[in-house]
Every structure is written in structure tokens, then in C-alpha cells.
């Protein structure tokens, strides 16, 4: 085999592949189809493009690259056929037709052929062709210089489907020099997060503004796309962006090796240019790009006139409300205290221990564990004697330690800490609003009595008296020493005297 070697499946694969196309347009079509399925970075390092003339007449575009295994070559053959091209395998200057249905393992030469000069010999089953190279093209430069192709925009506006144009995550905005200040002012007023820097493009006297907007609002994209002199570009790779409404024939995301160095490439469709920005983009935050046009200056606090705020103050009022509140206590009239004594047996021990009572002229106020003081299990659950006892008027909590009748609230509504401060309450003081026409009552911690201690009476205990025993005292004991029998565990020989046995038995026994 001349320049061929069998792979694991026995298919004849050469060291190089030769693709022949009738025009450069079909070559670009093949590169675009291959970039959609695989990465062009695998072919570009060994790829060469040649413009050749056929011996019998006509021109062709030839592409050479290194061959991989048979599966990769089969994919290249399928795409090459779809792009009206022909695939050959071999090495040097001799290439043979790639395998097909009539030859599943490929082709081989019957006799070696030595081409003359710089000609490339292509051998087919029925004939052979010679190609003479006229010019060579750089594949990287070709891909960079390809003309963009127009593509349809979303119906209506960009905001209908920004993901279709690749603007969902990030958008690049190229603004002409004369519009930079107005576009920055619009984006700043719309509170659009942005970053950018000024770049000097080829053949431009003044630098343009390149902005980067992450997750741009759809409405902003519609406004910017309709301004002449403003171009929206969609990033297709880390160092390339294409103007919306156009697409590159090659999938640039699979051709990273076409962008050497650290340059940024902007493919502009309307003007038909490719801008190469020197070095990586150095975006700065947008707030440093906006120029402040204000003429007012801030004054110090010492320059302000002292104002009397007394006319602005309002008084706290108790008004009716429909907002329900969690009951934190109850006001029981003195006429119902006797019923409270009977209901104390139904109160759980935990709720009874967490409740406090305050005797007032209006009645007895029973407080469930409020927000002040230590938190117990009953108070945390909101279960107290004031909730369980079905007597009196329930009291809700407007702030920690500030209680009002159920169905009322303090107006205006202020934060709880400020409310306690306005009432002048201490750290453990309570404030009770018992009616619309009654002044609030301050209750100190020393006035709060435990409910269980206030309702449960004391028990009188009698002293115990010691009674001397009436039984006679025991006399001194005596010890007898008697010899043991043959079987000592059976006890002594004689029976014990039956003294008192008959006396202990009752009648009839």
C-alpha cells in the first residue's frame, strides 16, 4: 500500500486527507457544517488550503489535513459529499479515493506511481487527475475575512425572543463617538448595570464606546437597536462577537484557534468590517464613565437652620380595628372572681405557672406570658390562663408589654421599640389601655403576682406528737449449750413448747 495503512477495522487510511471542491463557496460550506458537529480546532493545526488548476482544464479548491481513525474520516466524508466535494486518502502527492459502497475497505494501487514535480495525483477507480497548485491560503485568515450572512430578526421586536439572537446573558454595544454621552445617560437613568471602555477603530478619527451589559433588559435592547450609530453584538465565544441580524458562516465557538493572541474580534455586518481590538478588553464600571453635570453643592449640617418639630408631632390614639391579635391577657370583673377560683382547676400547670395577676379597681387583669421577661414553654406556645379562661374582656399586645382591649389598636402605627419609648416604660414595665375614656396604667414588675400563688390558699399543718410505746420492755436473754445430734440440720431433738398456741387460735379453729 502506497501511503496507506489498515486501521483496527481493516480500512485503508492514509496519513493525510485531501478534499477537492469545485469552488471556495463549497469549501466554506463544508467548514461550516463540520464546525456545527465537531471542533475545527482539531483540523486547523494541520490544515492547508490550495487553489489548484486541473490538468484537463478547470480550477479547484483543495484542502489537506491529517487523518485520524476511520470513524472520524467517515464523518468528514459524509460532510464533504454533502458540500459537493470529493475525499481522497493518501500521503505526499498521491491520493486515492476514500472507501465507498463498492469498496468498503478502500482502494489501493496495483503498481506504485511516482508523480513528477509539484503535481498532486488523484487516483480514482476509472481514471486519475493531476492538480497544479497556483496559490495557498491561510485557513485562519480565510475564516476571519469571511463575509457575514444576514439572518431574519424576531418578528415585532428583540424583546420577544432575545435568546434567539444570543443576547440573553450578555450583550456588547458599540456606540459611535458622537452618541456615547447620550447612550450612557440613558442607561444610567434606566439603572442598567454596565461596563465599558473607549476603543479607537480603524479609519476613525475619534474613539468609539464599547459597552458590556450582562442580562440586558429586553426593553433596553429594543431602544438601542433602533438608534442609528449604535450596534448590538452577540458574543459567540470568549473573544469574538457578531452583530445581531447577521451570522458567521463558521461556528466561531468551535474555532478558537482562529483567534490567536489576546485580541478581541468584532464582526460588523452592516459596514462589512472585522474590528481587531488590541489586547483583551479592559472594561471599567459604568459609574466611572458617566459625567456629572450637576451644579448644586451639598451643604454641611451646621449650615441648616434649626427647625422646631413640635407642630409635626401627633398624639397616640386608641381606635377600633378589625385586625385580629393574639390574646395576651384578660380583664375579669370583681363579680366574676369567684368563677375564676372554680376554673383554676382546669388550667394546665405550665399555663398556671406562666400567668401573672394584677388587682385593679376595674377588676383583675390576668396576664399570659407576655413578650417581656423569660420565655417559657407555655408563653412561647401562646397558651396561658388569659387564653383558656372564658371570662372578662381579652387584651391584645400592640408592642411588648403594651396591652389593649381586643378590637382596638394604637394609631399611628409606630415600631414597637419607639412605642415603649414614647410611653416612658422601663425594661420590665407593662402598659394597660383598658378603655377609650380611661388613661393608660403603668404596671411595674413588683405589682405582678403569680396567679397560682394568688388563688391557691395556704394549708395549716399541725405539729406531730410522739407517743411512748406501752409494751413492756424485753428482759435479759439466756444462752444454753446442748450437744448436737447425728443430723444437725434437722434441729434439736425435742419439740419446742406449745405455749400460747391454743390461746392464739380463735373459736372454731
C-alpha positions in Angstrom: 0.0 0.0 0.0 1.4 3.3 -1.1 1.0 5.8 1.8 -1.9 3.7 3.3 -2.2 1.6 6.4 -5.1 -0.6 7.7 -6.8 0.6 10.9 -8.5 -1.6 13.6 -11.4 -2.4 11.2 -9.1 -3.2 8.2 -9.9 0.0 6.4 -7.1 1.6 4.3 -6.4 5.0 5.9 -3.6 7.3 4.8 -1.6 9.8 6.8 -3.3 12.7 5.1 -6.7 13.5 3.7 -7.3 15.5 0.5 -10.7 17.3 0.0 -11.4 18.7 -3.5 -14.1 21.3 -4.0 -15.3 23.0 -7.2 -15.2 26.5 -5.6 -14.4 28.2 -2.4 -18.1 28.5 -1.6 -18.4 24.8 -1.3 -15.2 24.7 0.9 -16.8 27.3 3.2 -20.0 25.2 3.3 -18.0 22.2 4.4 -16.2 24.1 7.1 -19.5 25.5 8.4 -21.1 22.0 8.5 -18.1 20.5 10.2 -18.0 23.3 12.9 -21.6 22.5 13.8 -20.9 18.9 14.5 -17.3 18.9 15.7 -14.5 21.3 16.6 -12.5 22.9 13.9 -9.6 23.2 16.3 -8.8 19.6 15.6 -8.3 20.2 11.8 -6.8 23.8 11.7 -3.3 22.9 13.1 -2.7 20.6 10.1 -5.0 22.2 7.6 -3.7 23.8 4.3 -5.8 25.4 1.6 -4.6 25.4 -2.0 -6.0 27.0 -5.2 -5.1 24.5 -8.0 -5.6 24.0 -11.7 -6.7 20.7 -13.1 -4.6 19.2 -15.9 -7.6 18.8 -18.3 -8.9 22.3 -17.6 -10.7 24.0 -14.7 -9.9 25.0 -11.2 -10.5 23.5 -7.8 -10.0 24.3 -4.1 -8.0 21.6 -2.3 -7.9 21.2 1.5 -5.3 19.0 3.2 -5.3 17.8 6.8 -4.0 15.0 8.9 -6.1 11.8 9.0 -7.4 10.3 12.3 -9.1 7.0 12.7 -11.7 5.6 10.3 -14.7 6.8 12.2 -13.5 10.5 12.0 -12.7 10.1 8.3 -16.2 8.7 7.7 -17.7 11.8 9.2 -15.5 14.1 7.1 -16.5 12.0 4.0 -20.2 12.4 4.8 -20.0 16.2 5.2 -17.7 16.5 2.2 -20.2 14.7 0.0 -23.0 17.0 1.3 -20.9 20.0 0.2 -20.4 18.7 -3.3 -16.8 17.7 -2.6 -14.6 14.6 -3.0 -12.5 12.9 -0.4 -9.2 11.1 -1.0 -6.8 9.5 1.4 -3.0 9.0 1.0 0.3 10.9 1.7 2.7 13.2 -0.1 1.5 13.8 -3.7 -0.6 10.6 -4.3 -4.1 10.2 -3.0 -6.7 7.5 -3.6 -10.5 7.6 -3.5 -11.9 7.0 0.0 -13.9 3.9 0.6 -17.5 3.7 -0.7 -20.2 1.1 -1.1 -18.4 -0.9 -3.8 -15.1 -0.9 -1.9 -15.9 -0.9 1.9 -12.3 -1.3 2.8 -11.0 1.4 0.4 -8.7 1.3 -2.6 -5.1 0.5 -3.3 -2.7 0.9 -6.2 -1.8 -2.1 -8.3 1.6 -0.6 -9.1 3.4 2.3 -7.3 3.1 5.7 -9.0 5.7 8.4 -8.7 4.3 11.9 -9.7 6.6 14.4 -11.4 7.3 17.9 -10.0 4.9 19.5 -7.6 1.8 18.0 -9.1 -0.8 16.3 -6.9 -2.0 13.0 -8.3 -5.6 11.9 -7.5 -6.4 8.3 -8.4 -9.9 7.1 -8.9 -11.2 3.6 -9.9 -11.6 4.6 -13.6 -9.1 7.4 -14.1 -6.6 9.7 -12.5 -6.3 13.5 -12.3 -3.4 15.9 -11.8 -3.6 19.2 -10.0 -1.1 22.0 -10.1 -1.0 24.4 -7.1 -1.4 28.0 -8.0 -1.9 29.7 -4.7 -2.1 28.9 -1.0 -4.5 30.4 1.5 -4.2 30.7 5.3 -7.2 29.0 6.8 -7.2 31.3 9.9 -7.1 34.4 7.7 -9.8 33.0 5.5 -12.2 32.4 8.4 -11.5 35.8 9.8 -12.2 37.5 6.5 -15.4 35.6 5.6 -18.4 37.8 4.8 -21.3 37.7 7.3 -24.6 36.4 6.2 -27.9 38.1 7.0 -30.4 36.2 9.1 -34.0 37.1 10.0 -34.8 39.1 13.1 -37.6 38.2 15.6 -41.0 39.4 14.5 -42.0 42.6 16.2 -39.0 43.4 18.4 -35.9 41.9 20.0 -37.7 41.7 23.4 -40.0 39.0 22.1 -37.1 36.5 22.0 -33.7 37.8 23.0 -32.4 34.3 23.4 -32.8 33.7 19.7 -30.1 36.3 19.0 -27.8 35.2 21.8 -28.5 38.3 24.0 -30.0 36.6 27.0 -26.8 36.5 29.2 -24.7 39.3 27.8 -24.8 41.9 25.0 -22.0 44.1 23.6 -22.9 47.6 22.4 -20.7 49.5 20.0 -21.6 53.2 20.2 -20.3 55.9 17.8 -18.3 58.7 19.3 -21.0 61.4 18.9 -23.6 59.3 20.7 -21.6 58.0 23.7 -22.7 60.6 26.2 -26.4 60.3 25.4 -26.4 56.5 25.5 -24.5 56.5 28.8 -27.0 58.9 30.2 -30.0 56.8 29.1 -28.5 53.6 30.6 -27.6 55.3 33.8 -31.1 56.8 34.2 -32.6 53.3 33.5 -30.4 51.8 36.2 -28.9 49.2 33.8 -25.7 47.7 35.1 -23.0 48.2 32.5 -19.2 48.3 32.0 -17.3 49.7 29.0 -14.2 51.5 27.7 -13.3 53.6 24.6 -11.7 52.0 21.6 -10.2 53.5 18.5 -11.3 51.6 15.4 -9.5 51.7 12.0 -10.2 54.7 9.9 -12.0 56.5 12.8 -10.8 59.9 14.0 -12.5 59.7 17.4 -12.7 56.6 19.6 -16.0 54.7 19.9 -17.5 53.3 23.1 -17.8 49.6 23.7 -20.2 48.6 26.4 -20.9 45.3 28.1 -24.3 44.7 29.5 -25.0 41.5 31.5 -28.5 40.1 31.3 -29.8 43.2 29.5 -33.5 44.2 29.9 -35.5 43.4 26.8 -36.8 46.9 26.7 -33.3 48.3 26.6 -32.4 46.1 23.7 -35.3 47.4 21.7 -34.3 51.1 22.4 -30.7 50.6 21.5 -31.3 48.6 18.3 -33.4 51.4 16.9 -30.7 54.1 17.3 -28.6 54.8 14.2 -24.9 54.6 15.1 -25.5 52.0 17.8 -24.7 48.4 17.0 -25.7 45.4 19.2 -23.3 42.4 19.1 -23.9 39.0 20.5 -20.8 37.1 22.0 -20.2 33.8 20.2 -17.0 33.0 22.0 -14.8 34.4 24.7 -13.0 36.7 22.2 -15.4 37.1 19.3 -18.8 38.8 18.8 -21.1 39.1 15.8 -23.6 41.9 15.1 -27.2 40.8 15.6 -29.1 40.3 12.3 -26.0 38.5 10.9 -24.2 35.2 11.4 -20.8 34.0 10.5 -20.6 31.0 8.1 -18.4 29.2 10.6 -19.4 28.4 14.2 -16.8 30.5 15.8 -17.2 28.8 19.2 -15.6 25.7 17.7 -12.8 27.6 16.1 -10.9 29.2 19.0 -7.6 28.7 17.3 -8.7 31.2 14.6 -8.2 34.0 17.1 -4.5 33.9 18.1 -3.1 36.1 20.8 -5.3 38.1 23.2 -7.1 40.2 20.6 -10.9 40.8 20.6 -12.7 40.4 17.2 -15.9 42.3 16.4 -17.7 41.1 13.2 -19.8 44.0 12.0 -22.4 43.2 9.4 -23.8 46.5 8.2 -20.4 48.0 7.5 -18.8 44.7 6.4 -15.7 45.0 8.6 -13.9 43.0 11.2 -12.5 45.0 14.1 -9.5 43.7 15.9 -9.2 45.2 19.3 -5.6 45.1 20.6 -5.2 43.1 23.8 -8.1 41.7 26.0 -11.0 44.1 26.7 -10.4 46.1 29.8 -13.9 47.1 30.9 -14.5 49.5 33.7 -17.6 50.0 35.8 -20.2 52.2 34.1 -20.4 54.7 37.0 -16.9 55.9 36.2 -17.9 56.6 32.6 -20.9 58.8 33.4 -20.1 62.5 33.7 -21.9 64.5 36.4 -23.5 67.8 35.1 -24.9 69.0 38.4 -24.0 72.4 39.7 -25.5 72.2 43.2 -23.2 71.5 46.1 -24.1 69.8 49.3 -24.2 71.9 52.4 -22.9 70.8 55.8 -25.3 70.0 58.6 -24.1 73.1 60.5 -25.4 75.3 57.7 -29.0 74.1 58.1 -31.4 76.2 60.2 -32.7 74.6 63.3 -36.4 73.8 62.9 -38.9 73.3 65.6 -40.6 70.0 65.1 -43.3 70.4 67.7 -46.0 71.3 65.1 -45.3 68.0 63.4 -45.9 65.8 66.4 -49.2 63.8 66.8 -50.7 62.1 69.8 -51.2 58.4 70.1 -54.9 57.4 69.9 -56.8 54.3 70.5 -59.1 53.4 67.7 -61.2 50.4 66.6 -59.7 47.9 64.2 -60.7 44.6 62.5 -57.2 43.1 62.6 -57.1 40.1 64.9 -54.4 39.9 67.5 -53.2 37.1 69.7 -54.7 37.4 73.2 -52.1 38.1 75.9 -54.4 38.7 78.9 -57.9 39.2 80.1 -59.7 41.8 82.4 -62.1 40.0 84.8 -64.6 42.0 86.9 -64.6 41.5 90.6 -68.1 39.9 90.4 -66.5 37.1 88.4 -63.6 36.4 90.6 -65.4 33.6 92.3 -65.8 31.9 89.0 -62.1 32.2 88.4 -61.5 30.3 91.6 -63.5 27.4 90.3 -61.8 27.4 86.9 -58.3 27.4 88.3 -58.6 23.6 88.5 -58.9 23.4 84.7 -55.8 25.5 83.9 -52.7 23.3 82.9 -49.8 23.6 85.3 -47.5 25.2 82.7 -50.0 27.9 81.9 -50.8 28.5 85.5 -47.1 29.0 86.3 -46.6 31.4 83.4 -49.5 33.7 84.3 -49.5 36.8 86.4 -52.3 38.7 88.0 -52.8 42.5 88.7 -55.6 43.6 91.0 -57.1 46.9 89.9 -60.2 49.0 90.7 -61.7 47.9 87.3 -61.1 44.2 88.0 -58.4 41.6 88.0 -56.1 41.6 85.0 -54.7 38.1 84.2 -51.6 38.3 82.0 -50.4 35.4 79.9 -46.7 35.2 79.5 -46.0 38.4 77.5 -43.0 39.3 75.3 -41.3 40.7 78.3 -39.5 38.5 80.8 -38.2 34.9 80.5 -39.8 32.8 77.8 -41.4 29.6 79.0 -42.9 26.7 77.0 -46.4 27.9 77.6 -45.7 31.6 76.7 -43.8 30.5 73.6 -46.8 28.4 72.5 -49.2 31.3 73.3 -51.2 29.2 75.8 -51.9 30.9 79.1 -54.6 31.4 81.7 -55.8 34.5 79.9 -56.5 32.5 76.8 -58.1 29.5 78.4 -60.3 31.2 80.9 -63.6 32.2 79.2 -64.2 35.3 81.4 -63.9 39.0 81.1 -62.5 41.1 78.2 -59.5 39.8 76.3 -56.4 42.0 75.9 -54.1 42.0 72.8 -50.5 43.2 72.6 -49.6 46.2 70.5 -46.0 46.1 71.5 -44.0 44.0 74.0 -45.7 44.8 77.4 -48.4 47.2 75.9 -51.9 45.7 76.0 -55.2 46.9 74.6 -58.7 45.6 74.6 -59.5 43.2 71.7 -60.7 45.0 68.7 -58.6 48.2 69.2 -55.2 49.4 68.2 -52.9 52.4 68.7 -52.8 55.0 65.9 -50.5 56.0 64.3 -48.7 52.6 64.0 -45.1 53.1 65.1 -42.4 50.5 65.6 -42.6 48.6 69.0 -39.4 49.9 70.4 -40.5 53.5 69.7 -43.9 52.9 71.2 -42.4 51.8 74.5 -40.1 54.8 74.4 -43.0 57.2 73.8 -44.9 55.7 76.8 -41.8 56.0 79.0 -41.8 52.4 80.1 -38.9 50.7 81.9 -37.3 47.5 80.7 -39.9 45.3 82.6 -42.9 47.7 82.9 -46.3 47.0 81.4 -48.8 49.5 80.0 -52.6 48.7 80.1 -55.1 50.5 78.0 -58.4 49.4 79.5 -60.8 51.7 77.5 -61.2 54.7 75.2 -62.0 57.1 78.1 -59.5 55.7 80.6 -56.0 56.8 81.0 -53.3 54.0 80.5 -52.0 52.3 83.5 -48.3 51.6 84.2 -47.7 48.3 86.0 -44.2 47.7 87.4 -42.7 44.3 87.8 -43.2 44.4 91.6 -47.0 44.6 91.1 -47.2 41.4 89.1 -48.3 38.5 91.3 -48.1 34.8 90.3 -51.6 33.6 89.5 -51.1 30.2 91.3 -49.9 31.9 94.5 -52.7 34.4 94.4 -55.6 31.9 94.0 -54.4 28.8 95.9 -54.9 29.2 99.7 -52.4 28.2 102.3 -52.7 24.8 104.2 -52.3 24.8 108.0 -50.1 22.0 109.1 -50.3 20.5 112.7 -47.2 19.5 114.7 -46.8 15.8 115.2 -46.8 14.4 118.8 -44.5 11.5 119.8 -46.4 8.7 121.7 -44.4 6.4 124.1 -44.9 2.6 123.5 -47.0 0.8 126.1 -45.4 -2.7 125.6 -43.2 -4.0 128.4 -39.5 -3.9 128.0 -37.7 -7.0 127.0 -35.9 -9.0 129.7 -32.3 -10.2 129.6 -31.7 -13.2 127.3 -30.1 -16.6 128.3 -27.9 -18.9 126.4 -28.0 -22.7 126.5 -25.3 -25.0 125.1 -26.6 -28.5 124.2 -24.9 -31.3 122.2 -26.0 -31.7 118.6 -27.4 -35.0 117.2 -26.3 -37.1 114.3 -28.2 -35.0 111.8 -27.5 -31.5 113.0 -29.5 -29.8 110.2 -32.7 -31.4 111.4 -32.7 -29.3 114.5 -32.7 -30.3 118.1 -34.3 -33.5 119.4 -37.1 -32.1 121.4 -40.2 -30.2 120.2 -40.5 -26.6 121.2 -43.0 -26.0 123.9 -46.5 -25.1 122.6 -47.0 -22.2 124.9 -49.7 -19.8 123.8 -50.7 -21.7 120.6 -54.2 -22.6 121.8 -54.7 -19.1 123.0 -53.9 -17.6 119.7 -56.5 -19.7 117.9 -59.9 -18.2 117.6 -63.2 -20.1 118.2 -63.9 -22.7 115.7 -60.2 -23.2 114.6 
